[in-house]
């Protein structure tokens, strides 16, 4: 009974990862939902945005796609869910890819064919084009990787694409912290938003490159064995150059006694 309870305690929990990612995306998803309610004729709970009139399809596609992408992707990154629910993982992955491409495409459309957001500059304009294109590229590379059964490349590219798509949640914090430390300004706000993308991609690269649980177990099992290795004969030569290293007897062959001087 002790062994089973200990194994249950040592088993990693799966819920913190999707819970943290969902919480990170809560701010932009809430703002997007309120914007849709306002455009549909609801109460003006947010400041009006004169760039959008009516019910623009690109904005609706961006908000709906981002909601599906953020919530579904949060559970796609949990290893236990991938192992135990493979059919769901494959089907959700297809939905995630379509939603992510919808987010990236609508982001490009909003950037190119709508007026820039007030208070933003040319730096953010270029960054939005770069990261929206990079997000679409990561998703396409992830899809093609799984088609050729390259699971490691698939996970790496999908993780990078999800990190870029979730940058809006991180930007809510970088803008707040940047504004409190450095004040407001066009360039400062653009750099604060850029920091959100950089931070997310840095975390994604750390997740991709860190050893898996299986690799950590193999390293831990191999560590005691490395401590039981026999001494290197060269060490005897360094301590006492005149001393010959001890001979190692062959298995199954009796060792002859050393000759007396």
N, C-alpha and C positions, 0 to 999 in steps of 0.2 A: 504494500500500500504506500509506503514511503517513497518508493521509486516512481510510482505513477504520479503521486502528487508533486514530487520534485520536477518530473518531466513536464507536468502541466504548468508549473510556475516558470520553468525555463523557456517554454514555448513563446515565441515572439507574438505580440498582439498585432492584429491587422487594422484595427479601427483608427489608430492615431493618424495614419497617412491620409486616408480619404477625408477624415475630419479636418485636418489642418489645411488641406488643399481646398476643401469646400469653404472653410472659414476665410481663407485668403481671397477667394473669388466672390465672397458675399457682397463686398462694397461695390464693385463695378456692376455686378448682376442686379443689385437692388437699384442702383442709379439707372441702369438701362430699362428695368421694368417700369419705374416711375416715369421715365421719359415716354415710353410707349403709352402708358395710361394718359399722360398729359396730351400727347398727340391725338389720341382717340377721343378727346373731348372731356377728359377727366379734370379733376381739380389741379390747379397750377402749384403743385408741391415743390417744384424745382424752378430755378430761373429759366425763363424762356430763351430758346436758341433761335435767333432769327434766320439761321442758315437753312432750317428745315421748315417747310410749309406742307400742310396736308399730312399725308402718311407715307413718307418716302420709302420705297421698297428696299433700297440699299441699307438704310438704317435699321429697318425691321429685320432684314436678313442677318445683319451683323449682330444684333442683340440676341435674336433667337438662336443663331448658330453658336454664339459665344456661350449661351446658357447650356446648351446640350454638350458642347465641347468641354466646358469646365467641369460639369457634374459627372458626365460619363467617364472622362479621362481620369478623374480622381480615383476611381475604382480599378481602372485598367493598370495602374502602376503598382498594385498590391500583388506580390508574388504568390501568396496563398490563394487568392481568387483566380489568378491565371492558371494555377495547377489544378484546382478542384472544379473549376467551371470553365473548361476549355471551349465548349460550344458557345456559351455566353460571351466569352472573351473574344472569340472570332467575330461573332455578329455585332457586338458592341464596337469592336475595332473598325468595322466597315462604316457604322454610323458615325463614329468619331472622326474618321478620315473625311467623310463628306461634310460634316459640320465644320471641321477645321479649314477645309478648302473654301467653304462658304464664308467663314470669318476672314480669311486672308484676302479672298477676292473682293468682298464688300469693303474691306479696309482700303484696298487699293482704289476702288471706285469712289469712296468718300473722300479720299485724299486728292485724287486727280480732278474730280468733276464738281466738287463742292468748295465753297470759300473756306479758307483756313480758319481754324478756331481762333477767336480773339485772344490775344495775349501770347500767341505762339509765333515762332520765327521760322526761318528757312532751315535751320538745323533740324528741328522736329519734323518738318516736311520731308526732308531727305531720309531721316531715320525711319519714318513710318513706311516709306516706300521700300527701304532696305529690309526691314524686319518682317513686313508682310510678305515680301517675296521669299525671304529665308524660311518663314514658317511654311509656306506652300511647298517649297523645295524639300524641307525635312519630311513632311507628310508623304510626298510622292516617293522619296527615297526609302522611307520606312515601309510603304506598301510594296514597292518593288523588291525590297529585301526579303519580306516574308513570302513573297511569291516564289523566290528561289530558295527558300528554306534556310535563310541566313538569319537565325533568331537573334544573335548578338547585335548585328547591324540594325535589325528591325527595332529592337528595344532602344538602341542608342538614338536613332533618328526620331522615333516617336517621342522619346523623352525630351529631346531638344525642341521639337515642334510644340509640345505641350508647355514647355517652359516659356517659349515666346508668347504663346497665346494667353498665358496666365500673368503676363507682365502687368496688366492693368491693375491687378490687385496689389502687386508690389509697388507700383507707382503711387498708389494712394498714400503709402507710408513714406516713400522717398520724397514726394512733394511736400508732405507735411513736415518732415524733419528738415528738409532743405530750406523751406520757407522760414522755419523757426530759427535756423542757424545763420542763414545768409540773406534772408529777406526775399522779397518778390522782385521779379524782373523777367524779361523775355528770355534771355540767355540762361538765366538760372533755372527757370521752369523747364526749359528744354533739356538742360543737363540733368535735372532731377528725374525727368521721365526716361532719359537715356540710362540712368543708373538702374532703373527697374529692370530693363531688358538685360543689362550686364550682370546684375546680381542673379537673376533667374538662370541665365545661361551658365554662370559659374557654378551654381548649385547643381544644375543638370550634369555638367561635366564631372563633378565630384561623385554624383550618384552613379554615373556610367562607369567610372574608372575604379571605384572602390571594390575590394574583393567581395565576392558573394559569400553567403553562409557556408556553402560547401567548400569553397576555397579556404576560408578561415579554419574550418574543421581539419582539412588535410594538412594545413600548415601547423596547426596545434598538435596533430598526431605525429607529424614528422619531427617536431622540435625535440622530444625526449630521445629519439633515435640518434639524432646528431650528437647528443651529449655522450653516447656510449661508444663512439667510434674509437678505435685503437689509436695510440699515439703515432704521430708521423715520425718515421725513422730520422728525418732531417733534424728533428728537435734534439735527438741524442747527439748528433754531430755538433750542434751548436753549443751544448752544455759541456761536452767532453769530446774534443776532436779525436782523441786517441782511442776512444771506446767504440767498438763495433756495435751496430744496432742488433738487438736480439732477433734471432731467427724465429720465424713462425712455422710451427710444424704443419705438415700436410695432413689433411683429414684421412684417417685410416692407415697412416704410416707411422710406425714407432720411431720415436726420436732417439738418435744415437747420443751417448754421453759425450760431453765436450772433452777435448783432449787436455790433459794436464800440462802446464808449462814445464 
